[in-house]
Amino acid sequence: MKNHWNKIQPVDRYTVCLNGVIQEYERKAVTFLYQPLIGPICYSLYMTLLNEVEENRLNSEQSTHYHLMNFLSSNLPDVYEARMKLEGIGLLKTYEKQGGDPRDFIYEIQPPLSPQQFFSDGMLNVYLFRKIGKTHFNRLKKFFCDEEKDLSHYKEVTRSFQDIYTSSQSINLLDDEAESASSLSEGKRFTEPQSSPGVPVDTIDFDFDLLLAGLSQNMVPRRAFTPNVKETVAKLSCLYSIDPLQMKNVVLSALTEDEEINIEELRKAARDWYQLHNAGDPLPDLKTKTEKTAEASRKTPATKEEELIEYLETTSPKEVLKDISGGIEPAKSDLQAIEEVMISKKLSTGVANVLLQYVLLKTDMKLTKGYVEKIASQWVRKKVSTAQEAMELAKKEHKEYLSWAEGKKDNKRNYKKPVRTEKLPDWFDEKPADTTDKKPDQNSSDFEEQKRKLEEKLKKYRK
């Protein structure tokens, strides 16, 4: 998620719309069937977006991602990753307006699979079984089903429409007039439930040409590969990591006497193949590609500066303010000030955090709005987009920023000018001038003390 700022910013706007009214039954399906797979942040994002739409409506008011971060108490990378997980599992579709600045998104909430569809999906039910275990899995299945009444000893006596109702000849209403009055105008649709489109599995990611090349027409006719069969093959390939050459034997195992491919037999053959090649791991686990990449290349930052950059890029400004204050919740005025600057200047999270840290340590922990906006304006003109770039520019322009801060104080009457020691962030490494009137020992002591405090905060963040 290190490049999230290229895809989304706190100032970017979004509107939520629903693909049909989502009722309480669907909400329970998301809570009990999807939440174990997608996790709490992803689940909270889905429910937050869903609840932004008023009851019996399909569209919400426009908002910014900064407010979404506050609702979820999460930083922007976590929100962006949660959004992608919802997209991947079929609960969200995202549309981005072309050429917008700031960007404008539409988040279309998708209804979940019905419990019947979920438990017969062939992929999601396997992941859920692996995640929660057999006992709880059976308990959930029981929760979403009930006893079916035996009607074999009963006879249906329901009356038809024609048995009860008749048309009145006194009503003079033309059919085309009724049809016209019943139709919707352009751009409108009824607020009613819709069926779920399911998990968006791309069949193009599976090389069917290679699979068919290993299966002659005499072995498996091409008509046997119906759209449902091809979708199932793609799902099983994704679920069990079966390549096209290995899938050939799986398909042959599911071929019936009528030269058709039985879906249930195809799933069973795929499970048997997986268990044969993964004896110690009977079922696969659901992980995102970013999680797999992180596990494969996980390493600790090489330097303290890299560690600090990672902290600044992945932490919300609210949490940075809280960390600087020693765990105390930041004042509402401070949050409003940084919110206004982030939105008006379109600052990324990392840049805003560097600005916060620099200004607070330079102004004796006072968040002066005018001073913040002046520095932020320069950074916007310089096209600063990352924490690393913000740090480099702050080091380069340090003397100018100091003159800005001192300029305001010169306008005030000072009967006694106090001796002040400059405090700088941990990432600031400015070489002292050869000749100076300040006391070197005092400056060095203050700098080391400030450096020690920031290192302690970073240790606390890592824990």
Summary of the structure (lengths in Angstrom):
residues: 463
radius of gyration: 30.7
end to end distance: 20.1
largest distance: 107.1
contacts: 1222
relative contact order: 0.08
helix: 55%
strand: 5%
